[in-house]
């Protein structure tokens, strides 16, 4: 029987603390810090992850911030909740390589919905697993940085980090 109790842990990173939460089905939530906001808090019915259920997700985050492209392996299951359209968008976003970007329009075309760039943006904005489903790699047409749950400063930091532009361990100004 799968344990459906939501467990959480916090991982300290260069951009602030990241809250991870999931159950026996896999990782369901990754909340990034937001510039100028308080630390993300677990919901009242979530329990601390004393058993290490989220250890593979925490290791993924640590690897990411060390500057190495992390991999989603058999021991790290992603279980985000979303509509069929959102799931299709998130699967397409997973295909964007480390340090690269795609536009909302390119993602729309890749899922067979060439006129759905705005809907792709909405689905990216609803992504409950930023960093794991790297929606920060999705940009506006002509390279514009647009919307991100952590704010544009963090989006830019993540992209620069992946491109090797930052010094490892540097933090986001104002976070």
C-alpha positions as CSV (number, residue, x, y, z in Angstrom):
1,X,0.0,0.0,0.0
2,X,1.3,3.4,-1.0
3,X,1.7,6.0,1.8
4,X,-0.2,9.1,0.7
5,X,0.9,11.2,3.7
6,X,2.5,14.4,2.4
7,X,6.0,14.7,3.6
8,X,8.2,17.8,3.3
9,X,11.8,18.9,3.6
10,X,13.7,22.2,3.0
11,X,16.9,22.4,1.1
12,X,19.2,25.4,1.5
13,X,20.6,26.7,-1.8
14,X,22.3,29.8,-3.3
15,X,18.9,31.3,-4.0
16,X,17.4,30.5,-0.6
17,X,15.5,27.6,0.9
18,X,13.5,25.3,-1.5
19,X,10.6,23.4,0.0
20,X,10.1,19.9,-1.4
21,X,6.9,17.9,-0.7
22,X,5.6,14.5,-1.9
23,X,4.1,11.2,-0.9
24,X,4.6,7.6,-1.8
25,X,3.6,8.4,-5.4
26,X,6.6,10.8,-5.8
27,X,7.6,14.5,-5.6
28,X,4.5,16.7,-6.0
29,X,5.7,20.2,-4.9
30,X,8.9,22.2,-5.1
31,X,8.5,25.8,-3.9
32,X,11.3,28.2,-4.8
33,X,11.9,31.3,-2.7
34,X,10.6,34.5,-4.1
35,X,12.6,37.7,-4.1
36,X,11.6,39.7,-1.0
37,X,9.2,37.0,0.3
38,X,9.3,34.9,3.4
39,X,10.4,31.3,3.3
40,X,7.9,28.9,1.7
41,X,6.0,27.0,4.4
42,X,4.5,23.5,4.4
43,X,0.8,23.1,4.6
44,X,-0.5,22.3,8.1
45,X,-1.3,18.6,7.3
46,X,2.2,17.9,5.8
47,X,4.7,16.0,8.0
48,X,8.5,16.3,8.2
49,X,10.3,13.8,6.0
50,X,12.2,11.9,8.8
51,X,12.2,8.7,6.7
52,X,14.1,10.2,3.8
53,X,11.4,9.7,1.2
54,X,12.5,13.1,-0.4
55,X,16.3,12.4,-0.2
56,X,16.6,11.8,-4.0
57,X,14.8,15.1,-4.6
58,X,17.1,16.9,-2.2
59,X,20.1,15.3,-3.8
60,X,18.8,16.5,-7.2
61,X,18.6,20.1,-5.8
62,X,22.1,19.8,-4.3
63,X,23.6,18.5,-7.6
64,X,21.9,21.3,-9.5
65,X,23.3,24.0,-7.4
66,X,26.8,22.5,-7.6
67,X,26.7,23.2,-11.3
68,X,26.2,19.7,-12.6
69,X,23.1,18.8,-14.7
70,X,21.1,16.5,-12.4
71,X,19.2,13.5,-13.8
72,X,15.8,12.3,-12.9
73,X,16.4,8.6,-12.2
74,X,14.4,5.6,-11.0
75,X,14.8,6.7,-7.4
76,X,13.2,10.1,-8.1
77,X,9.6,9.9,-9.2
78,X,7.8,13.1,-10.2
79,X,4.1,13.2,-9.5
80,X,2.8,16.7,-10.3
81,X,-0.9,17.1,-10.4
82,X,-2.3,18.8,-13.5
83,X,-4.6,18.6,-16.5
84,X,-3.7,16.5,-19.6
85,X,-2.6,19.7,-21.4
86,X,-0.4,20.8,-18.5
87,X,1.1,17.4,-18.3
88,X,1.9,17.5,-22.0
89,X,3.5,20.9,-21.6
90,X,5.6,19.8,-18.6
91,X,6.8,16.7,-20.5
92,X,7.9,18.9,-23.3
93,X,9.7,21.3,-20.9
94,X,11.6,18.3,-19.5
95,X,13.1,17.8,-22.9
96,X,14.9,21.2,-22.8
97,X,18.6,20.6,-22.3
98,X,20.6,22.1,-19.4
99,X,21.7,25.7,-20.3
100,X,19.3,26.0,-23.3
101,X,16.0,27.7,-23.7
102,X,12.8,27.3,-25.8
103,X,10.1,29.8,-26.4
104,X,6.5,29.3,-25.4
105,X,5.7,29.0,-29.2
106,X,8.3,26.3,-29.7
107,X,6.8,24.3,-26.8
108,X,3.3,24.8,-28.3
109,X,4.4,23.5,-31.7
110,X,6.3,20.6,-30.1
111,X,3.0,19.3,-28.5
112,X,1.0,19.8,-31.7
113,X,-0.8,22.9,-30.5
114,X,1.0,25.6,-32.6
115,X,-1.5,28.4,-31.6
116,X,-1.4,27.7,-27.9
117,X,1.7,29.7,-26.8
118,X,-0.3,31.6,-24.2
119,X,-1.8,28.4,-22.8
120,X,1.7,27.0,-22.7
121,X,2.7,30.0,-20.6
122,X,-0.3,29.4,-18.3
123,X,0.7,25.7,-17.9
124,X,4.3,26.7,-17.3
125,X,3.1,29.1,-14.6
126,X,1.1,26.3,-13.0
127,X,4.1,24.0,-12.8
128,X,4.3,22.7,-9.2
129,X,7.9,21.4,-9.7
130,X,10.0,24.3,-11.0
131,X,13.7,23.3,-11.2
132,X,12.7,19.6,-11.7
133,X,10.5,20.5,-14.6
134,X,12.7,23.4,-15.7
135,X,10.1,26.0,-16.7
136,X,12.8,28.7,-16.2
137,X,14.1,27.5,-19.5
138,X,11.0,28.7,-21.3
139,X,11.2,32.3,-22.5
140,X,9.1,34.7,-24.5
141,X,9.6,35.3,-28.2
142,X,12.7,37.2,-29.1
143,X,14.4,35.9,-25.9
144,X,12.4,38.0,-23.4
145,X,12.4,36.7,-19.8
146,X,8.8,36.5,-18.8
147,X,6.9,35.2,-15.8
148,X,8.4,32.8,-13.2
149,X,7.1,31.6,-9.9
150,X,10.4,32.6,-8.2
151,X,10.4,36.0,-9.9
152,X,12.5,37.1,-12.9
153,X,15.7,37.7,-10.9
154,X,15.7,34.0,-9.9
155,X,14.8,32.9,-13.4
156,X,17.8,34.9,-14.8
157,X,20.0,33.5,-12.0
158,X,19.1,29.9,-12.9
159,X,19.7,30.5,-16.6
160,X,23.0,32.2,-15.9
161,X,24.0,29.4,-13.5
162,X,23.3,26.7,-16.2
163,X,25.2,28.6,-18.8
164,X,28.2,28.8,-16.4
165,X,28.1,32.6,-16.3
166,X,27.9,32.7,-12.5
167,X,30.6,31.9,-9.9
168,X,29.4,28.8,-8.1
169,X,27.9,29.7,-4.8
170,X,26.9,33.2,-5.9
171,X,23.5,34.3,-4.7
172,X,20.7,36.3,-6.2
173,X,20.8,40.0,-5.3
174,X,17.9,41.0,-3.2
175,X,16.8,37.4,-2.3
